[in-house]
Amino acid sequence: MTDSTIPTARLGDGGPEVGVQGLGCMGMSFAYGPTDADASRATLERALELGVTLYDTADAYGAGENERFLAPFVKAHRDEVVIATKFALSIPPDDPTKRIIRNDEPYIRQAVEASLRRLDVDVIDLYYMHRRDVDVPIEETVAVMADLVREGKVKHLGLSEVTGDELRAAQAVHPIAAVQSEWSLFSRDIEAGVVPAARELGAALVAYSPLGRGFLTGSFADAEQDLTAGDFRRQQPRFTGDNAAANAALLAPVRTVAEAHGATPGQIALAWAQQRAEVHGLPVIPIPGTRKPTRVEENTGATRIVLTQEELSLLEPIAGKVAGDRYADMTFTSAGRE
């Protein structure tokens, strides 16, 4: 291993070993304004050079476009990468802006076949239930997912935005390699129930939006003023209006710690997320999203930063002061059901 290659961690007791930082690929096709395909392809390649092996997508990202975009990269590096995708957010044909949560067997089987085709793979390495349909018992959903493992269409199972109790119920049906939830200096609600359950059951925690959707980097201060019209962060409560101004003020200690390390605020946010593994005693794989090779170099550099106890204490109060929820509708998150 060279100095520039990141360490590894295992997803679950029997899951694959992956780079201790993954790559969220959603923004390469969807959600964060204009994209540059060439720069995104270069980012995928640079990430792999640096030891990033977990690549995260979903069928709902750009209505399948993100899976299609990743397919050539995955095919070229099939034995080196772990591809994770998700089902559950159905897009009605008559309204492409809407999402309907579905966890029923007919939909799951339709979704997995579609993802296999778009990714151009024979098997999906890690298949997540993206969101929970509370009208379908989670045991039934995971039983169908387990069938996909037995049929050779999926290798490992994951769940996103589930509660601790939902994770325990799922684990009783089939081993869960990874739980994906938002976890950052700004979003720590999962520490109450989800994280202890994951530790207890041997599941890894895959932290999405560890950079607070870019806010923790200081790259924007108010989504309505600083981001393009098509950027979905303009719809999130904590990034607009008075909330945005209040939250921007919370970055002062992040900048202080960054200066002490000769690092960027984003690297400190990622180092904090990375150190949750030691604090909580379970594998933690942050999956920051980026579309630029220089950013993935910056992000992976955070794996070599170790924050002192004094620095962790300085950052500790931030989440409790954040103004606004992480989504306008929190009912489909684990926090909305805990």
Stockholm file with secondary structure:
# STOCKHOLM 1.0

chainA/1-338         MTDSTIPTARLGDGGPEVGVQGLGCMGMSFAYGPTDADASRATLERALELGVTLYDTADAYGAGENERFLAPFVKAHRDEVVIATKFALSIPPDDPTKRIIRNDEPYIRQAVEASLRRLDVDVIDLYYMHRRDVDVPIEETVAVMADLVREGKVKHLGLSEVTGDELRAAQAVHPIAAVQSEWSLFSRDIEAGVVPAARELGAALVAYSPLGRGFLTGSFADAEQDLTAGDFRRQQPRFTGDNAAANAALLAPVRTVAEAHGATPGQIALAWAQQRAEVHGLPVIPIPGTRKPTRVEENTGATRIVLTQEELSLLEPIAGKVAGDRYADMTFTSAGRE
#=GR chainA/1-338 SS CCTTSCCEEESTTTSCEEESSCEECGGGTSSSSCCCHHHHHHHHHHHHHTTCCEEECCTTTTTTHHHHHHHHHHHHTTTTCEEEEEECEECCTTCTTCCEECCSHHHHHHHHHHHHHHHTCSSEEEEEECSCCTTSCHHHHHHHHHHHHHTTSEEEEEEESCCHHHHHHHHTTSCCCEEEEECBTTBCGGGTTHHHHHHHHTCEEEEECTTGGGGGGTSCSCHHHHSCTTCGGGGSGGGSHHHHHHHHHTTHHHHHHHHHHTCCHHHHHHHHHHTHHHHHTSCEEECCBCSCHHHHHHHHHGGGCCCCHHHHHHHTTTGGGCCSCSSSCCTTSSTTTC
#=GC SS_cons         CCTTSCCEEESTTTSCEEESSCEECGGGTSSSSCCCHHHHHHHHHHHHHTTCCEEECCTTTTTTHHHHHHHHHHHHTTTTCEEEEEECEECCTTCTTCCEECCSHHHHHHHHHHHHHHHTCSSEEEEEECSCCTTSCHHHHHHHHHHHHHTTSEEEEEEESCCHHHHHHHHTTSCCCEEEEECBTTBCGGGTTHHHHHHHHTCEEEEECTTGGGGGGTSCSCHHHHSCTTCGGGGSGGGSHHHHHHHHHTTHHHHHHHHHHTCCHHHHHHHHHHTHHHHHTSCEEECCBCSCHHHHHHHHHGGGCCCCHHHHHHHTTTGGGCCSCSSSCCTTSSTTTC
//
